[in-house]
Amino acid sequence: MAVPGNAYPPELSRFTVPGGGVRVPYGEEPDQYGELWLPRAGTPPHPVVVLVHGGFWRSRYRLDLMHALAHDLATAGFAAWNLEYRRVGDPGGGLPGTFADVAAGLEALAELAAAYPLDLARVGVVGHSAGGHLAAWLPARTRTPWGAGGKVRLRVVVGLAPVADLRLAHAWRLSDDAAAELVGATAEEAPELYRLASPAELLPLGVRQILVHGTADDSVPYEMSVRYHRAARAAGDDCELIGLPGAGHFEVIDPGSQAWATTRRRLAQALG
C-alpha cells in the first residue's frame, strides 16, 4: 500500500490534511506523542475522542492518516486526541511497546485535562484497522501486563474495519502475517500472548462497542467483525455492527462518506 520515500499512495494521502493539533508528548521516545485538536465551538469542557490510526502496526503508517477525521471531529465540537505510538519497525515497537504506548497515551488525558477543557467523563476511542484492534484492547488493558493505569475510563469504543481478533488475523495471514510480526511469534508458539493481546479473547470488555465495516473490505474481511460481534453479544457486551454494503477498507475514514456521518452520530449519542 505504501510507496517509496515513506509517502502514501493517493488513496491514503488525501486524508492527511494540514495538521491543526497541539503536539504533546506522553513519553520520552520519539513516537510517544499525540496531537490534541480542540474544537472552536461548543461549551467546554469538551467530550474527547481518542484516535488510533491503522497500518497493520507497521512504522511506515503514521498518525497523519487520521488528520481528516481529527479536523472533522474538532469542527463538530469534539476534542480529538490523535495518538502516535511505536510500531513494528521502530525501536521498541511491537509487543509489548505498541500496547504500552497506546495505554500510556490514553492515560495522558488525565494530565491534559488539567491544562485543557476536556471532559473525562465523556471519552471515547475510534480506531481504524490495526488501530481498531488497539482501540478495542484499551478497555481491557488493566487485565494485561502492558496496560497499567486505569484513571481514564472509556464510554464507547468504535472500531472502523477493526482487526478485532488477533488469532484469526494470524490464521488468515492478513497483510503477510502482520499479527505474527506484532507479537513476535506465531499463535502456536505464544498462545498466551495472543490471548492477552486480542480483544476477542478478552471479552467482555464492559463498554459499548460499535463496529463499522465494509462488506467488500479486502484488507480486513467483514467476516471478522461478524464473528466478533456475535462473540461480544454472547459475552454480554453492548455491541453494534454496522455493515456497509459494497464498501472497502478506507471509506470508513473518509470524513465525507456516509459511513463516517453515521459514526459521528453514534459518537454524539454515546458522548452526550
Secondary structure, DSSP 8 states (H G I E B T S, - for coil): --BGGGB--HHHHTT-----SEEEESSSSTT-EEEEE--SSS-SSEEEEEEE--STTBTTS-GGGGHHHHHHHHHTT-EEEEE----BTSTT-STTHHHHHHHHHHHTHHHHTTTS-EEEEEEEEEEETHHHHHHHHGGGGGGSTT-----S--SEEEEES----HHHHHHTTHHHHHHHHHHTS-TTT-HHHHHHH-GGGS---SSEEEEEEETT-SSS-HHHHHHHHHHHHHTT--EEEEEETT--SSGGG-TTSHHHHHHHHHHHHHH-
